């Protein structure tokens, strides 16, 4: 799994990610989610996978690094 991040253009502030994985996600003063610094690589943890599956806006993404550079893709929490 690559580095997790929350797309600010998609996040609508439902806070489901924070409710399910508060050790990985935080909510800012405007009500939008962010990945807590240092927790970007926690996407394999069961509660984080559950949070990803429960995001109604599909705002939690994975940034993969390859030889061609960084690429953002949606995370599939199967």
C-alpha positions as CSV (number, residue, x, y, z in Angstrom):
1,X,0.0,0.0,0.0
2,X,1.2,3.5,-0.8
3,X,0.9,6.7,1.2
4,X,-2.6,7.6,2.3
5,X,-4.0,11.1,1.9
6,X,-7.4,12.8,1.9
7,X,-8.5,14.7,-1.2
8,X,-9.7,18.0,0.1
9,X,-11.9,18.5,-3.0
10,X,-13.9,15.4,-2.3
11,X,-14.0,15.4,1.5
12,X,-17.4,16.7,2.7
13,X,-16.7,16.4,6.4
14,X,-18.7,13.3,7.3
15,X,-15.9,12.3,9.7
16,X,-16.6,8.6,9.3
17,X,-12.8,8.0,8.8
18,X,-12.1,9.8,12.1
19,X,-14.8,7.8,13.9
20,X,-13.4,4.5,12.7
21,X,-9.7,5.2,12.8
22,X,-9.0,8.3,15.1
23,X,-5.3,7.3,15.4
24,X,-4.9,7.8,11.6
25,X,-7.3,10.6,10.7
26,X,-7.9,14.0,12.3
27,X,-10.6,16.6,11.6
28,X,-9.6,20.3,11.1
29,X,-11.3,23.4,12.4
30,X,-13.6,23.4,9.3
31,X,-14.6,19.8,9.8
32,X,-12.6,18.2,7.0
33,X,-10.4,15.1,7.4
34,X,-6.6,14.8,7.1
35,X,-4.2,12.0,7.6
36,X,-2.2,12.6,10.8
37,X,1.5,13.2,10.0
38,X,3.4,9.9,10.5
39,X,0.3,7.8,9.8
40,X,0.4,8.0,6.0
41,X,1.5,4.3,5.7
42,X,-1.2,2.8,7.9
43,X,-3.5,1.7,5.1
44,X,-3.0,-2.0,5.8
45,X,-4.5,-1.7,9.3
46,X,-8.0,-3.2,9.6
47,X,-9.7,-0.2,11.1
48,X,-8.1,2.1,8.5
49,X,-9.4,-0.2,5.7
50,X,-12.8,-0.1,7.3
51,X,-12.6,3.8,7.3
52,X,-11.7,3.8,3.6
53,X,-14.6,1.6,2.7
54,X,-17.0,3.8,4.7
55,X,-16.0,7.1,3.1
56,X,-19.1,8.1,1.1
57,X,-17.1,10.5,-1.0
58,X,-14.3,8.1,-1.7
59,X,-11.9,10.9,-0.6
60,X,-9.2,8.7,1.0
61,X,-6.6,8.1,-1.7
62,X,-3.3,6.3,-2.0
63,X,-0.3,8.0,-3.5
64,X,2.0,5.5,-5.2
65,X,5.6,6.4,-6.1
66,X,7.1,4.8,-9.2
67,X,10.0,5.6,-11.4
68,X,7.8,7.9,-13.5
69,X,6.9,9.9,-10.4
70,X,4.0,10.1,-8.0
71,X,0.6,9.0,-9.0
72,X,-2.7,9.3,-6.9
73,X,-5.2,6.5,-7.2
74,X,-8.3,5.5,-5.3
75,X,-7.8,2.9,-2.6
76,X,-9.7,-0.3,-3.0
77,X,-10.4,-1.7,0.5
78,X,-11.3,-5.2,-0.4
